[in-house]
Amino acid sequence: MTKKITFFLVTFALVIGIVSCQFNKSGGDIIVASKGLGEQAILSELLAQQIEATTNLKVDRRDLLGTFVCHQAITTGKIDAYVEYTGTAFTAILKQKVINDPKEVYQRLKQAYAQKFNLEVMKSLGFENTFAMIIRGEEARRYKIQTLSEAAQYAPQWRAAFGYEFMDREDGFPGLSKTYGLRFAQSPRIMDLGLLYRALLQKQVNIISANSTDGQISRLGLVVLKDDKQYFPPYEATPIIRKETLQKYPEVRKAIAQLSGKISADEMRHLNNLVEAELRDVKEVVSEFRKANGLA
């Protein structure tokens, strides 16, 4: 037991040490961070470019190690802003039970973050990155399927494949199956996330679960089935900013507010595809997006 505790403390100290080294400022006025994922790199760069283009402020960029590190960094003043997903903040940070109403989640999150952490939860960028049930485009067109309710009638003839996490977690397959009455030809296959798209394309399965803004969805001509019964919790992409930063630089609020509702799920998939599949430079991709949407 002592060895386990020692290992944990040493590991924790190393992580904190590594993270702390990332906060050495290089002359910027504020720091915008990402949670380290491909999509997060795009969103943090979007915030950074928007601030620099509409104010006289210089932004430092930081790539961190996930939700909890970003939250710790912003509450201790080591960073000023990052993009979080409402459902993640509500359940992982606030430890609240799942709520399916996006407006209620947002309002409760906004109030709690202001009171507990002195953080401003801005309006959504326009899309959410949640669990998605995905089928091949050809089958969606052949059977005229757009929603999970419509797909349920074909499920008895279908084979499914899901990731380990989706099969176990509270907002995963067990509840989804009950909500929509999903009964497949055989028990869903549990597969590594990296193999799910291959299995779908090779017609080993008819339906998979993945992230709703994966770049592969648009690239491979796949279709995300609409969650018409709103089973999945909302995971809207939302900028989180320190209130102290907004008081010091009030122009930042206006700059970020201009991004509200500017990115749809389809557009986010496209941006992810440009960076992940076509290996385009993130700064370039974001700059082109801003120009195309009248933000430049």
RASULVEN-V633240 format. One record per backbone hydrogen bond with DSSP energy under -1.0 kcal/mol. CO is the residue of the C=O (numbers start at 1). NH is the residue of the N-H. E is the energy in kcal/mol with one decimal. If there is no record, write none. Layout:
CO/NH/E  CO/NH/E
//
This chain:
1/5/-2.2  2/6/-2.7  3/7/-2.7  4/8/-2.4  5/9/-2.6  6/10/-2.5  7/11/-2.7  8/12/-2.9  9/13/-2.4  10/14/-2.3  11/15/-2.4  12/16/-2.6  13/17/-2.5  14/18/-2.6  15/19/-2.8  16/20/-2.7  17/21/-1.5  19/22/-1.5  20/23/-1.6  30/60/-2.9  31/80/-2.7  31/81/-1.4  32/62/-1.8  34/64/-2.5  37/41/-2.1  38/42/-1.4  39/43/-2.2  40/44/-2.7  41/45/-1.7  42/46/-1.9  43/47/-2.1  44/48/-2.4  45/49/-2.9  46/50/-2.3  47/51/-2.3  48/52/-2.4  49/53/-2.4  50/54/-1.4  51/55/-1.2  58/29/-2.7  58/30/-1.6  60/32/-2.7  62/34/-2.1  66/70/-2.2  67/71/-2.5  68/72/-2.4  69/73/-2.4  70/74/-2.4  71/75/-2.1  72/76/-1.3  73/78/-2.4  73/79/-1.2  80/242/-2.1  81/33/-2.7  82/240/-3.2  84/238/-3.4  85/89/-2.4  86/90/-2.6  87/91/-2.3  88/92/-2.5  89/94/-2.2  90/96/-2.1  101/105/-2.4  102/106/-2.4  103/107/-2.5  104/108/-2.5  105/109/-2.4  106/110/-2.9  107/111/-2.1  108/112/-2.4  109/113/-2.8  110/114/-1.5  111/115/-2.2  112/116/-3.1  113/117/-1.4  113/119/-2.0  118/243/-2.1  120/241/-2.4  124/261/-1.9  125/263/-3.0  127/237/-2.5  130/212/-2.7  132/210/-2.2  133/225/-2.9  134/208/-2.0  135/223/-2.6  136/140/-1.9  137/141/-2.2  138/142/-2.3  139/143/-2.3  140/145/-2.0  146/226/-3.0  147/151/-1.7  148/152/-1.6  151/154/-1.6  151/155/-1.0  154/157/-1.9  155/158/-2.0  158/185/-2.5  159/206/-3.1  159/207/-1.3  160/189/-2.8  162/191/-2.6  163/167/-1.4  165/169/-2.7  166/173/-2.6  169/172/-1.9  172/176/-1.7  173/177/-3.1  174/178/-1.4  175/179/-2.4  176/180/-2.3  177/181/-1.4  177/182/-1.3  189/162/-2.7  192/195/-2.0  195/199/-2.4  196/200/-2.0  197/201/-2.6  198/202/-2.5  199/204/-2.4  199/205/-1.2  200/203/-1.3  207/161/-1.9  208/134/-2.9  210/132/-2.5  211/214/-1.7  214/217/-1.2  215/219/-1.7  216/220/-2.4  217/222/-2.6  223/135/-2.2  226/148/-2.4  226/228/-1.9  227/230/-2.0  235/129/-2.2  236/86/-2.1  237/125/-2.9  238/84/-2.7  239/122/-2.5  240/82/-1.7  241/120/-3.7  242/246/-1.7  243/247/-2.1  244/248/-2.0  245/249/-3.0  249/252/-2.1  251/255/-1.9  252/256/-2.6  253/257/-2.3  254/258/-1.2  256/259/-1.9  257/260/-1.4  259/262/-2.1  264/268/-2.3  265/269/-2.3  266/270/-2.1  267/271/-2.5  268/272/-2.7  269/273/-2.3  270/274/-2.2  271/275/-1.7  272/276/-3.2  273/277/-2.0  273/278/-1.8  274/280/-2.6  281/285/-2.5  282/286/-2.6  283/287/-2.2  284/288/-2.3  285/289/-2.1  286/290/-2.5  287/291/-2.0  288/292/-2.4  289/293/-1.4  290/295/-3.3  290/296/-1.0  291/294/-1.4
//
